[in-house]
């Protein structure tokens, strides 16, 4: 079957859901993934055919039901690295790449440092930092056994060493792995921060597929994870240690107040490329 015929079918069935440009992107990703045919190859030879289009048509059906393409093919790219993803992990966002970039720019010295990523999910933050900071000892914590399983696969895939810890930051047990002499130079987290009242603002492909455990917090306690992590950081950051968060775009000022109330003195709120309050950095000294 001609690939151009399949591409036309994609547009007929998906354009009203996603728009033409995104549908083209889906199509090229899928032919590369399933048939190892690049966009350039198809442009140079518009009459290219494939003998077994079933996998691509199955993917089309899943896209019609708004399943994210990252879950369909089981992988995605983050900060130039390949990551496996499934419904036990959030799909990494470009905004989180900006958080990683900020941390890397902040850590300019080549000394040995300890980093802890809380709520690691697919491991994208921890692994990207480990890949780009060869002198760092990186730890990553998550409550989900299945997420940690994926994160370990991703660490192996990207040839980095990360110590993974299955634990709940909201319970006292999380401190068991930290000794008195074990301080972190960087603590980073992209915890759940979407309030239930914001569900109506979310796209169905996110709401119906990505793990709610990693997305949502209660409306009456939206900073629950930030409070727990901030209190943890007070006792477990090194003297010049830095705390980084990805945050809810509507709660930037609330985050500043939370950090100030916990004696963090140097606080910087940063916007993402969409001009939304998305990241915050804080230190006690």
Secondary structure in CASP SS format (residue, H / E / C, confidence):
PFRMAT SS
TARGET T0000
AUTHOR 0000-0000-0000
METHOD secondary structure of the structure
MODEL  1
X C 1.00
X E 1.00
X H 1.00
X H 1.00
X H 1.00
X H 1.00
X H 1.00
X H 1.00
X H 1.00
X H 1.00
X H 1.00
X H 1.00
X H 1.00
X H 1.00
X H 1.00
X H 1.00
X H 1.00
X H 1.00
X C 1.00
X H 1.00
X H 1.00
X H 1.00
X H 1.00
X H 1.00
X H 1.00
X H 1.00
X H 1.00
X H 1.00
X H 1.00
X H 1.00
X H 1.00
X H 1.00
X H 1.00
X H 1.00
X H 1.00
X C 1.00
X C 1.00
X C 1.00
X H 1.00
X H 1.00
X H 1.00
X H 1.00
X H 1.00
X H 1.00
X C 1.00
X C 1.00
X C 1.00
X C 1.00
X E 1.00
X C 1.00
X C 1.00
X C 1.00
X C 1.00
X H 1.00
X H 1.00
X H 1.00
X H 1.00
X H 1.00
X H 1.00
X H 1.00
X H 1.00
X H 1.00
X H 1.00
X H 1.00
X C 1.00
X C 1.00
X C 1.00
X C 1.00
X H 1.00
X H 1.00
X H 1.00
X H 1.00
X H 1.00
X C 1.00
X E 1.00
X E 1.00
X E 1.00
X E 1.00
X C 1.00
X C 1.00
X E 1.00
X E 1.00
X E 1.00
X E 1.00
X C 1.00
X C 1.00
X C 1.00
X C 1.00
X C 1.00
X C 1.00
X C 1.00
X C 1.00
X C 1.00
X H 1.00
X H 1.00
X H 1.00
X H 1.00
X H 1.00
X H 1.00
X H 1.00
X H 1.00
X H 1.00
X H 1.00
X H 1.00
X H 1.00
X H 1.00
X C 1.00
X C 1.00
X C 1.00
X C 1.00
X C 1.00
X C 1.00
X E 1.00
X E 1.00
X E 1.00
X E 1.00
X E 1.00
X E 1.00
X C 1.00
X C 1.00
X C 1.00
X C 1.00
X C 1.00
X H 1.00
X H 1.00
X H 1.00
X H 1.00
X H 1.00
X H 1.00
X H 1.00
X H 1.00
X H 1.00
X C 1.00
X C 1.00
X C 1.00
X E 1.00
X E 1.00
X E 1.00
X E 1.00
X E 1.00
X E 1.00
X E 1.00
X C 1.00
X C 1.00
X H 1.00
X H 1.00
X H 1.00
X H 1.00
X H 1.00
X H 1.00
X H 1.00
X H 1.00
X H 1.00
X H 1.00
X H 1.00
X H 1.00
X H 1.00
X C 1.00
X C 1.00
X C 1.00
X C 1.00
X E 1.00
X E 1.00
X E 1.00
X E 1.00
X E 1.00
X C 1.00
X C 1.00
X C 1.00
X C 1.00
X C 1.00
X H 1.00
X H 1.00
X H 1.00
X H 1.00
X H 1.00
X H 1.00
X C 1.00
X C 1.00
X C 1.00
X C 1.00
X C 1.00
X C 1.00
X E 1.00
X E 1.00
X E 1.00
X E 1.00
X E 1.00
X E 1.00
X C 1.00
X C 1.00
X C 1.00
X C 1.00
X E 1.00
X E 1.00
X H 1.00
X H 1.00
X H 1.00
X H 1.00
X H 1.00
X H 1.00
X C 1.00
X C 1.00
X H 1.00
X H 1.00
X H 1.00
X H 1.00
X C 1.00
X C 1.00
X C 1.00
X C 1.00
X H 1.00
X H 1.00
X H 1.00
X C 1.00
X E 1.00
X E 1.00
X C 1.00
X H 1.00
X H 1.00
X H 1.00
X C 1.00
X C 1.00
X H 1.00
X H 1.00
X H 1.00
X H 1.00
X H 1.00
X H 1.00
X H 1.00
X H 1.00
X H 1.00
X H 1.00
X H 1.00
X H 1.00
X H 1.00
X E 1.00
X E 1.00
X E 1.00
X E 1.00
X E 1.00
X E 1.00
X E 1.00
X E 1.00
X E 1.00
X E 1.00
X C 1.00
X C 1.00
X C 1.00
X C 1.00
X C 1.00
X H 1.00
X H 1.00
X H 1.00
X H 1.00
X H 1.00
X H 1.00
X H 1.00
X H 1.00
X H 1.00
X H 1.00
X C 1.00
X C 1.00
X C 1.00
X C 1.00
X E 1.00
X E 1.00
X E 1.00
X E 1.00
X E 1.00
X E 1.00
X C 1.00
X C 1.00
X C 1.00
X C 1.00
X C 1.00
X E 1.00
X E 1.00
X E 1.00
X E 1.00
X E 1.00
X E 1.00
X E 1.00
X C 1.00
X C 1.00
END
